[in-house]
Amino acid sequence: MLGTRIQGEATKNQEVAAAVRPVALGLAALFSFLALEDLLARGPGGAAAATTALFALALATLGGVTGRVQPSERWGHPILFGIAAVMLVSAGATVQVLDAGAIPGLIPLTILGAGMVMYARKWIVATAGVGALTALWLTPPVPGARFQALGSAAIAAGLAVLAATHRIRVHARQRAVHKDVQRKRRELEESERRYALAMEGASDGLYDWDHGSNEVYYSGRWMELLGLPQGEIGTSPDDLFNRIHPDDEERVRDLLSHHINGPDGHFECEFRILHHDGSYRLALARGASIRDENGRATRTAGSFTDLTGRGVFDPLTGLPNRRLLLDRVHRAIEHCHRGHQDFALLFIDLDRFKLINDTLGHQAGDEVLREVAGRLQTCVRASDTVARLGGDEFVLILEQIELPDGAHITIDRILNRLGEPFQLGQRDFYVAASIGVVLDTKPYADAESLIGDADTAMYQAKSMNQGWALFDNSMKERSTARLQLETELRAALDRNEFRLEYQPFISLVDDGIEGYEALVRWDHPDRGPIAPGDFIPTLEETGLINRLGAWVLQEACAEMQAKYPDADGEGRPWLSVNLSRKQLQDLGLIRQIEGILAETGFRADRLRLEITETAIIEEAETAIATLGRIKRLGIEVMMDDFGTGHSSLGALADLPIDTLKIDQSFIARLTAEKDGLEVVRTIIKMGSHLGLKVIAEGIETEEQLQLLKESACPSGQGYLLARPARLALRPGYGEDSRPLEPVTADSAEST
């Protein structure tokens, strides 16, 4: 309110001054002329008029010097128009005086009117009218003089009107410019106040790097986040870089240099930075650059966020965890969409890691994970990201990389490094890896989808045992089908959609039945019978094989006991049931077997458990220990698919097995290859020498059967001898069959 009143009074004073100044100037001109006329009475009136005009010009110039006229407008100010009007009217009046005689009042009156009007604003018409009437009244009655005086006054008034109009326009523009300048000044001051307030109140620290002077300004909040007192850190960029953790400094410099020197519009980077208390804090720096017309960065400014305590690093390995990984993948996708850089994503899963945890304990497993993290970091550049997703899964982001060659080189380096032995205690262990790779990252909009597709490719690599696999859309289709199959398998286990068939083992000596192998079949309600090869791998991957395997063992023992109930088992056929690799790793397997035998009444010496050669060799330590415990129950062990796992015949003596099943691929080569028969005979002789029973599987032709008999192979199995079929059980058996639930240790103890 007070400011408004003061401003109003100042405006009134200015208006009074604007009204007084023209009157004073006009009167000064009048009295000057009268004095000069007295002094120059004997001379022509024109000399007095000219002298008066010069005096008016001097007064106008003095007004400009004293501040009434802006210096920049001095030669375009309306005063000059007024002076020109005075001189023209004076000259015209002088001519009239010379022609028509002395007209003493004409010249001073026209000078007075012009002098007053040239400064007038609102009094233009009134002043011109008063000047004209006065001139007519004082002019002597000389013929034509009044009309000449009226014309002179009209000329003076017209020129004065033009001058005043011009002045009004100039003043209007000046006022508009002045108001605009004042408005912009207020807006700038308000913006500066808001900026200062934002800097003080922001939770993030701010920095501003002037590349011209190579100086960096840090806000008070920035200093506070690092616990630094004012003046502790200088303005050189090196003062900042020297506080960054040595393991992060190269990566930060590379990313920042790429931003400053390249087209990247934004800069983001996480790193560890030294706090005043000597500890390192996790920080996120963001920024953008102002560039000149040549695209060179002139300034880089941004924010500094303290991420410490937000749980973005894995405590075991020190690598970024899932939360930080998702953020980095998201930013990499954004950069890729802006066309700044391509990147590749690698999903790594360790093979047989569970074996180390189960056999050596979680402490040894943690040591392996730390070692894997260190090796992965040595395989990539400082600007790349190595993160632990969870468990034994790692994800790598390879940014600013040449595709595809750069990614292939990194993948080979990773597989070689992880293929080197891990020393745990005094022993060496080998941990292979499967890698899923996504190179075309542009189509992705979110991090989860990208990581999911890399995970799909990793499973493809694992299933094909090929080290790594590049993602394509067909994998996603197979993954979707696999997910659907898994859902249907879970439902099938709940709805008892599985059944058993049995394929006999035939003696090649007397053609009698020695035993039966239990084979699982799935009768899908919509698709009909599904071959085991189409669903067993999915059961293995999902872990559902343990549940189904327990049901198969329980159901087979129950059905064989019902078919051949003789208690002593003398001369009764034995039963063979397959064990998966997953079941062999189950710590509760032995108690489960004991419970099934107790519940069904099936004798342990009539049971044979089959395990593939590959499962025994790859999980040798666990397999040998578990199979030894199985044998102590009185159960015999059969090695299935012998010859496919590349184990030596000499190593068989150290394995707790009783029977070798020669893989059908060797049987198929009996007649197709010259050395096929010799290989089979060697296996038969070696098995006999080691005290092992030998069974040839996959016999399909009479010629194969005859060669096996000539080679003294004691037993065989195959479609030629007998196809799988259901057992002919007593009437009513199976009407009260139970769902496919495994027998647990607790249920075994209760029987």
C-alpha positions, 0 to 999 in steps of 0.5 A, a space after each residue: 500500500 505504501 509503495 503504491 501511494 509513493 508511486 502515485 505521488 511521484 507520477 503527479 509530480 512528473 505531470 506537474 513538471 511536464 506542464 510547467 517546463 513548456 510554459 517556462 520555455 515559452 515565456 523565456 523565449 518571449 522575453 528574450 525576443 523582446 529584449 533582443 528587439 529593444 537592443 536590435 531596434 534599428 536592425 531587421 526583425 529577422 535577426 531578433 527572430 533568428 537569435 531567439 530560435 538559437 536561444 530556444 535550441 540552446 535551452 532544448 539542448 540543455 534540457 537533454 544534458 540535464 536529463 530531461 531527454 535521454 541521450 540516445 534520443 537527443 537527435 530524434 526527440 520532439 524538441 527538434 521538431 518544435 525548434 524547426 517549427 519556430 525557425 520556419 514561422 520566424 522566417 515566414 514572419 520576417 518576410 511578411 514584416 519586410 513586405 507589409 511593414 512592421 508587425 511588432 506582435 506577430 513574431 513573438 506570438 508565433 514563437 510563444 505558441 510554437 514553444 509552448 505547443 512543442 512540449 504540450 501533450 493534452 493542451 495542443 488544440 487549446 494552445 494553438 487556438 489561444 496563440 492564433 486569437 492573440 496574434 489576430 488581436 495584436 496584429 495592426 490593421 494592415 491590409 492582409 496582415 491578419 490573414 497572414 498572421 492567421 496562416 502563420 499561427 496555423 502553420 506553427 500549430 500544425 507543426 507543433 501538433 505533428 511534433 507532439 503526436 510524435 512525442 506521444 508515440 515515442 513516450 508510449 513506446 518508452 513506457 511499454 519498453 520500460 514496463 516490459 523491462 521491469 516485468 522481465 526483471 521481476 520474473 528473473 528475480 522471482 526465478 532466481 529466488 525459486 532456483 535458490 530455494 530449490 537448491 536449498 530445499 532439494 534432497 539431491 546435490 547439484 553441480 554445474 561444470 563450466 567447460 570453458 573455465 574447467 571449473 565445477 560449482 557444487 551446491 551446499 546440499 552436494 557438500 552436505 551429502 558427502 559431509 564436506 565443509 565449505 571450501 573442502 573441495 576445489 572447483 577442479 573436476 579432478 577434485 571430484 574424480 579423485 573421490 570416486 572409488 578406484 574400481 568405478 573411476 574409469 567407468 565414470 570417466 568413460 561414460 561422462 566422456 562419451 556424453 560430453 563428446 558424443 550425441 547423448 543427450 543425458 548422462 546417468 551413472 552410479 558409482 561409489 564416492 568417498 565420504 568425509 568420514 572415510 566410508 564410500 557412499 553409493 551415488 547416482 549422478 545425472 546430467 545434461 549438457 548445453 552445446 554451442 552451434 558446433 555441437 560442443 558441450 559448453 556446460 554440463 549440469 545435473 544432480 547427485 543422489 545418495 543411494 546408500 541404504 536403498 539396498 541396490 547391491 548384493 551383500 554376498 558379491 558386491 554386485 548390483 542386485 535385481 533392483 539396480 539391474 532393472 533400473 540400468 536395463 531400463 536406462 539402457 533401453 531408453 538410450 537405445 531408443 534415442 539412437 545413442 547406443 546399442 547394447 546386448 544382454 546376457 543371462 548366465 546360469 551356473 550348471 551343477 551349482 546345486 551339487 556343490 551346495 548339497 555336497 560341500 555346504 552353502 559356505 562353499 557355494 557362497 565362495 563359488 558365487 563370489 569367485 564367479 562374480 570376480 571372474 565375470 568382472 574381468 571379462 567385461 569393460 568398466 562401462 559394462 554392468 555385471 549384476 547378480 539376479 539371485 541364486 546362481 543367476 547373473 545378468 550382464 549389460 554390454 553397452 556401447 558394444 560392436 554387435 555382434 562380434 563384440 558380444 561373441 568375443 565377450 561370451 567366449 571369454 566368459 565361458 573360458 573363464 568359468 570353465 577354469 577349475 574352482 579350488 575349494 579347500 584342497 580340491 578342484 571343482 568345475 562349474 560350467 555355465 549356460 548363457 542366454 543372449 539378446 542382441 536386438 534390444 531395440 524392440 523392447 519397452 521394459 526391462 522385465 521382458 528383455 531379461 525374460 527373453 534372455 532367460 528363455 535363451 539360457 534354458 535353450 542353451 542348457 537343454 541343448 548343452 551348447 554353452 550359449 544360445 541367441 534368442 529368437 521369437 521361436 524360442 518364445 513360442 516354445 517357451 509358451 508351449 513349455 509353460 502350457 505343458 507344465 501347467 497341464 502336467 501339474 493338472 495330470 498329476 492331480 487327476 491321475 492321468 498317468 499309467 504304467 506299462 511294462 516291457 519284459 527283459 528276456 533271457 537270450 539263453 532260454 527265452 524266459 522272462 527275467 523281469 519287467 521295466 516299468 514305463 510311464 505313459 500319459 493319456 492326455 484328455 484332449 490329445 490322447 497318449 503322449 510319448 515320454 520324450 515329449 514330457 519327461 524333459 519338462 518334468 526334469 526342468 520343473 522338478 516335477 519328476 521327483 513327484 512323478 518318479 515317486 508315484 511310478 516306484 510306488 505304483 509299480 511295486 504295488 502292481 507287481 506285488 499284486 501280479 506276483 504275490 509269492 512272498 519268497 519271490 523265488 522264480 518271480 520276475 524282478 522289477 526295474 524302475 528308472 531313477 532321474 538325476 533329480 531323484 538321485 540328488 534328493 536327500 530324502 530318496 532313501 527314506 522314500 524307497 524304504 517307505 514304499 517297500 514297507 507299504 507295498 510289501 514288495 521285496 527289495 531283492 526283486 527291485 532294480 533301479 536304473 540310472 543313466 550313465 550320464 547322470 552317474 558320471 556327471 554327478 559321480 560323488 553324489 551318485 556313488 554315495 546314494 547308489 551305495 546306500 541303495 545297494 545296502 537296502 538289497 536293491 540292485 543298480 542298473 546303468 542305463 544307456 551304457 556307452 553314451 556317457 563316455 565312461 571307461 570300462 575300467 572305471 566301472 569296477 569302482 561304481 556301485 552297479 550290478 548290471 549294464 544295459 548296452 545302449 540301443 545305438 550300439 545294437 543298431 550298428 551291429 549290422 550297419 558298421 564293421 566294428 559295431 559287432 566288435 564293440 558290443 562283444 568287448 562290452 559283453 566280455 568286460 562286463 562278464 569279467 567285472 562280474 556285471 550282468 549285461 542286457 542289450 536293449 533295443 533289439 528290433 531284428 532277427 539278425 541283431 538277436 542272432 548276433 547277440 546270442 552268438 556273442 554270449 549276451 545273456 539278456 535282451 530287451 526290444 520290440 522284437 522280443 516283446 512290446 510294452 503292455 499293461 499287466 493283467 492284474 486280478 479283477 478289482 485291482 486299482 479301482 481305489 487307486 490313489 492320486 500321484 502323491 509321493 510317499 514321504 519319510 513321515 508316512 514311511 515311519 508311520 507304516 
